[in-house]
Amino acid sequence: MARAMYEYTKTILKKVSFNSELFCKELEKALTRLLPHEINELKIWLREFTATRPELYFCMAIVKK
């Protein structure tokens, strides 16, 4: 089940990536729901995902807290 939450989180983040505010809010919610090792995987995915989307890169600061 936990793996399903990780995949669901990625799906939601992709869908809201058109709006940086919404993206950050969903990212904050995801960090409260995911397991520690899934957060590490999400960080890796986020680096790749935001590489071509500079408007979302500032949301990475949320993950580094």
Contacts in CASP RR format, 6 or more apart in sequence:
PFRMAT RR
TARGET T0000
AUTHOR 0000-0000-0000
METHOD contacts of the structure
MODEL  1
MARAMYEYTKTILKKVSFNSELFCKELEKALTRLLPHEINELKIWLREFT
ATRPELYFCMAIVKK
2 34 0 8 1.000
2 35 0 8 1.000
2 38 0 8 1.000
3 38 0 8 1.000
5 33 0 8 1.000
5 34 0 8 1.000
5 38 0 8 1.000
6 34 0 8 1.000
6 38 0 8 1.000
6 41 0 8 1.000
6 42 0 8 1.000
9 26 0 8 1.000
9 30 0 8 1.000
9 33 0 8 1.000
9 34 0 8 1.000
9 42 0 8 1.000
10 42 0 8 1.000
10 45 0 8 1.000
12 26 0 8 1.000
12 30 0 8 1.000
13 23 0 8 1.000
13 26 0 8 1.000
13 27 0 8 1.000
13 30 0 8 1.000
13 46 0 8 1.000
13 49 0 8 1.000
14 49 0 8 1.000
16 22 0 8 1.000
16 23 0 8 1.000
16 26 0 8 1.000
17 23 0 8 1.000
17 49 0 8 1.000
17 53 0 8 1.000
17 56 0 8 1.000
20 55 0 8 1.000
20 56 0 8 1.000
20 58 0 8 1.000
20 59 0 8 1.000
23 56 0 8 1.000
23 59 0 8 1.000
24 59 0 8 1.000
24 62 0 8 1.000
27 46 0 8 1.000
27 59 0 8 1.000
27 62 0 8 1.000
27 63 0 8 1.000
28 62 0 8 1.000
30 42 0 8 1.000
31 39 0 8 1.000
31 62 0 8 1.000
31 63 0 8 1.000
34 42 0 8 1.000
39 63 0 8 1.000
42 63 0 8 1.000
43 63 0 8 1.000
46 59 0 8 1.000
46 60 0 8 1.000
46 63 0 8 1.000
47 60 0 8 1.000
49 56 0 8 1.000
50 56 0 8 1.000
50 57 0 8 1.000
50 59 0 8 1.000
50 60 0 8 1.000
END
